[in-house]
């Protein structure tokens, strides 16, 4: 070997050792830098034509394991999803306050305790010699309960609006990270092409990918040129040779807001959303924090809102059933209902008999009539029933139905009052609801636009929806994705039967719609569509100007069914207006129909709250059972989310630890490498010195 070869070999050894020492120093300096993967320099024999000549050091290479990094991405998505669920559901659970039966004030006077108190106050009405002394407490507890339920609905609605805001901020952050990763991709490809180190940029890209994986489930693949591609867990590309951006138009937030899907668009020259790819994110299946927020916004919280509304509405309907079977003593001079959804020309559809009476202040019957709805004929209208009432009372009272479908009964005798009762053998009902309750003559609870009774409509009845009025009915999967939808467009000649036919024609592949005997529209999913739920997303219909729309008439759930329930203001102001007496339907004119201070109807309120009844879509349940199901579901969901969040975070952290154990910096190991490299440097330096001395000796010999 010539002296020149020896000098070249020694010099290459020095350079290789210096490169290694530089890498070790950089590793030690970044020992506490998050996301930093240690670097290493590899050496190889420098082969030249004619043989080997020294060593060659590579550019610093990042030490990483793609499998371990992929595990971090996978587990990061689940951790992000469960964290979003846990934080919101824990907040929802706190809205409930103290549980029923609790004497602790530490959690506040919550809805479960308010229901417990309401049932207790109703029980007191029945166990006292003078129930009227407890009527005020009962009325106030009923008001507290309904206000508590309304407040809970407001809190859940506010949480949904916050979640929707979180969706927007998450989408914005995802777009920012995708742009950063795409920019890193471009620089990495350039550096790798010219053989330069990409470690720093790769660390930066890996940190961005890890954050992205917590926001949305992603699959990351590395290409031979160093570029990474990113796809969602559902297979939608977010980054390959072209950058995509998520497009979220958003909208007005709120409890009943309908939100658009998140579109996927190609990025324009400025990096913003450009042309559509034809794909979108429309459900929680996307995973990550975004998936968790979408599940909350589109599935969990709307379901809570529907259950809360059902609880309030069914509690109101139960209390109304009791109050409409009772009367005050003395009876009120005028009974005024609320919009029923019916007009005078509508088919009556009542069967059985109802009793109408005018009573004096002492309860003496001044006039009485029993209207046999069956005797009016199958083609009888609501106006026919009104005329029968007026004819039967002989001018001592007047029944009238206004344009909104509100029925009123007014006693025309000074100091007299009106009473409506049911025949004990064949009670007068429509859709299973008594006459007084159907028209809300003695209602205790009112809900705007919702009569709180089954409509009793039949397939041949006209909908009465004007042109331009619409209701959008959708089927949703368990993850909130819209499976199918149908828009009901108001038009002349439209019947409830034709509406059901349209629903079946549009969505019959997933189940069948039908009108029940009570007028409610029910949906039976097919075997292949288990778990599908039906909902009215939007509703602008108004039946014949009565203010009652399709949602209330059909009994389906949806935003329009979530109007707040409240006690009648006059009863809150004066609890003496609470109906507690019962009319003796066998009393004849001139005899007592209502006993002085009669409170025999008090037991009906206890029965109404505790009795198992048909609740439509909620099935057969008591109010207490409906409340227990709602509160239990919220508590269980919150507990499961909390447990899931802890488990997912632990699995993610374990994956990060395994990755960092492999690619992280170990100071002891780096110091050991430094010693080896220093020795290598010293050895190469000695060879260089020796070769230099030999060269000098050779020169001296020539001289």
Rosetta blueprint (number, residue, H / E / L):
1 X L
2 X L
3 X H
4 X H
5 X H
6 X H
7 X H
8 X H
9 X H
10 X H
11 X H
12 X H
13 X H
14 X H
15 X H
16 X H
17 X H
18 X H
19 X H
20 X H
21 X H
22 X H
23 X H
24 X H
25 X H
26 X H
27 X H
28 X H
29 X H
30 X L
31 X L
32 X L
33 X L
34 X L
35 X L
36 X L
37 X L
38 X L
39 X E
40 X E
41 X L
42 X L
43 X E
44 X E
45 X E
46 X E
47 X E
48 X E
49 X L
50 X L
51 X E
52 X E
53 X E
54 X E
55 X E
56 X E
57 X E
58 X L
59 X L
60 X L
61 X E
62 X E
63 X L
64 X L
65 X L
66 X H
67 X H
68 X H
69 X H
70 X H
71 X H
72 X H
73 X H
74 X H
75 X H
76 X H
77 X H
78 X H
79 X H
80 X H
81 X H
82 X H
83 X H
84 X H
85 X H
86 X H
87 X H
88 X H
89 X H
90 X H
91 X H
92 X H
93 X H
94 X H
95 X L
96 X L
97 X L
98 X L
99 X L
100 X L
101 X L
102 X L
103 X L
104 X L
105 X L
106 X L
107 X L
108 X L
109 X L
110 X L
111 X H
112 X H
113 X H
114 X H
115 X H
116 X H
117 X H
118 X H
119 X H
120 X H
121 X H
122 X H
123 X H
124 X H
125 X H
126 X H
127 X L
128 X L
129 X L
130 X L
131 X L
132 X H
133 X H
134 X H
135 X H
136 X H
137 X H
138 X H
139 X H
140 X H
141 X H
142 X H
143 X H
144 X H
145 X H
146 X H
147 X H
148 X H
149 X H
150 X H
151 X H
152 X H
153 X H
154 X H
155 X H
156 X H
157 X H
158 X H
159 X H
160 X H
161 X H
162 X H
163 X H
164 X H
165 X H
166 X H
167 X H
168 X H
169 X H
170 X H
171 X H
172 X H
173 X H
174 X H
175 X H
176 X H
177 X H
178 X H
179 X H
180 X H
181 X H
182 X H
183 X H
184 X H
185 X H
186 X H
187 X H
188 X H
189 X H
190 X H
191 X H
192 X H
193 X H
194 X L
195 X L
196 X L
197 X L
198 X L
199 X H
200 X H
201 X H
202 X H
203 X H
204 X H
205 X H
206 X H
207 X H
208 X H
209 X H
210 X H
211 X H
212 X H
213 X H
214 X H
215 X H
216 X L
217 X L
218 X E
219 X E
220 X E
221 X E
222 X E
223 X L
224 X L
225 X L
226 X L
227 X L
228 X E
229 X E
230 X E
231 X E
232 X E
233 X L
234 X L
235 X L
236 X L
237 X E
238 X E
239 X E
240 X L
241 X L
242 X L
243 X E
244 X E
245 X E
246 X E
247 X E
248 X L
249 X L
250 X L
251 X L
252 X L
253 X L
254 X L
255 X L
256 X L
257 X L
258 X L
259 X L
260 X L
261 X L
262 X E
263 X E
264 X E
265 X E
266 X E
267 X E
268 X L
269 X L
270 X L
271 X L
272 X L
273 X E
274 X E
275 X E
276 X E
277 X E
278 X E
279 X E
280 X E
281 X E
282 X L
283 X L
284 X H
285 X H
286 X H
287 X L
288 X H
289 X H
290 X H
291 X H
292 X H
293 X H
294 X H
295 X H
296 X H
297 X H
298 X H
299 X H
300 X H
301 X H
302 X H
303 X H
304 X H
305 X H
306 X H
307 X H
308 X H
309 X H
310 X H
311 X H
312 X H
313 X H
314 X H
315 X H
316 X H
317 X H
318 X H
319 X H
320 X H
321 X H
322 X H
323 X H
324 X H
325 X L
326 X L
327 X E
328 X L
329 X L
330 X L
331 X L
332 X L
333 X L
334 X E
335 X E
336 X E
337 X L
338 X L
339 X L
340 X L
341 X L
342 X L
343 X L
344 X L
345 X L
346 X L
347 X E
348 X L
349 X L
350 X L
351 X E
352 X L
353 X E
354 X E
355 X E
356 X E
357 X E
358 X E
359 X E
360 X L
361 X L
362 X L
363 X L
364 X E
365 X E
366 X E
367 X E
368 X E
369 X E
370 X E
371 X E
372 X E
373 X L
374 X H
375 X H
376 X H
377 X L
378 X L
379 X L
380 X L
381 X E
382 X H
383 X H
384 X H
385 X H
386 X H
387 X H
388 X H
389 X H
390 X H
391 X H
392 X H
393 X H
394 X L
395 X L
396 X L
397 X E
398 X E
399 X E
400 X E
401 X E
402 X L
403 X L
404 X L
405 X L
406 X L
407 X E
408 X E
409 X E
410 X E
411 X E
412 X L
413 X L
414 X L
415 X L
416 X L
417 X E
418 X E
419 X E
420 X E
421 X E
422 X E
423 X L
424 X L
425 X L
426 X L
427 X E
428 X L
429 X E
430 X E
431 X L
432 X L
433 X E
434 X E
435 X H
436 X H
437 X H
438 X H
439 X H
440 X L
441 X L
442 X L
443 X L
444 X L
445 X E
446 X E
447 X E
448 X L
449 X L
450 X E
451 X L
452 X L
453 X L
454 X L
455 X L
456 X L
457 X L
458 X L
459 X L
460 X L
461 X L
462 X E
463 X L
464 X L
465 X L
466 X L
467 X L
468 X L
469 X L
470 X E
471 X E
472 X E
473 X E
474 X E
475 X E
476 X E
477 X L
478 X L
479 X L
480 X L
481 X L
482 X E
483 X E
484 X E
485 X E
486 X E
487 X E
488 X E
489 X E
490 X L
491 X L
492 X L
493 X L
494 X L
495 X E
496 X H
497 X H
498 X H
499 X H
500 X H
501 X H
502 X H
503 X H
504 X H
505 X H
506 X H
507 X H
508 X H
509 X H
510 X H
511 X E
512 X E
513 X E
514 X E
515 X E
516 X L
517 X L
518 X L
519 X L
520 X L
521 X E
522 X E
523 X E
524 X E
525 X E
526 X L
527 X H
528 X H
529 X H
530 X L
531 X L
532 X L
533 X E
534 X E
535 X E
536 X E
537 X E
538 X E
539 X E
540 X L
541 X L
542 X L
543 X H
544 X H
545 X H
546 X L
547 X L
548 X L
549 X L
550 X H
551 X H
552 X H
553 X H
554 X H
555 X L
556 X L
557 X L
558 X E
559 X H
560 X H
561 X H
562 X L
563 X L
564 X L
565 X E
566 X E
567 X E
568 X L
569 X H
570 X H
571 X H
572 X H
573 X H
574 X L
575 X H
576 X H
577 X H
578 X L
579 X L
580 X L
581 X E
582 X L
583 X L
584 X L
585 X L
586 X L
587 X L
588 X L
589 X L
590 X L
591 X L
592 X E
593 X L
594 X L
595 X L
596 X L
597 X L
598 X L
599 X L
600 X L
601 X L
602 X H
603 X H
604 X H
605 X H
606 X H
607 X H
608 X H
609 X H
610 X H
611 X L
612 X L
613 X E
614 X E
615 X L
616 X H
617 X H
618 X H
619 X L
620 X E
621 X E
622 X L
623 X H
624 X H
625 X H
626 X H
627 X H
628 X H
629 X H
630 X H
631 X H
632 X H
633 X H
634 X H
635 X H
636 X H
637 X H
638 X H
639 X H
640 X H
641 X H
642 X H
643 X H
644 X H
645 X H
646 X H
647 X H
648 X H
649 X H
650 X H
651 X H
652 X H
653 X H
654 X H
655 X H
656 X H
657 X H
658 X H
659 X H
660 X H
661 X H
662 X H
663 X H
664 X L
665 X L
666 X L
667 X H
668 X H
669 X H
670 X H
671 X H
672 X H
673 X H
674 X H
675 X H
676 X H
677 X H
678 X H
679 X H
680 X H
681 X H
682 X H
683 X H
684 X H
685 X H
686 X H
687 X H
688 X H
689 X H
690 X H
691 X H
692 X H
693 X H
694 X H
695 X H
696 X H
697 X H
698 X H
699 X H
700 X H
701 X H
702 X H
703 X L
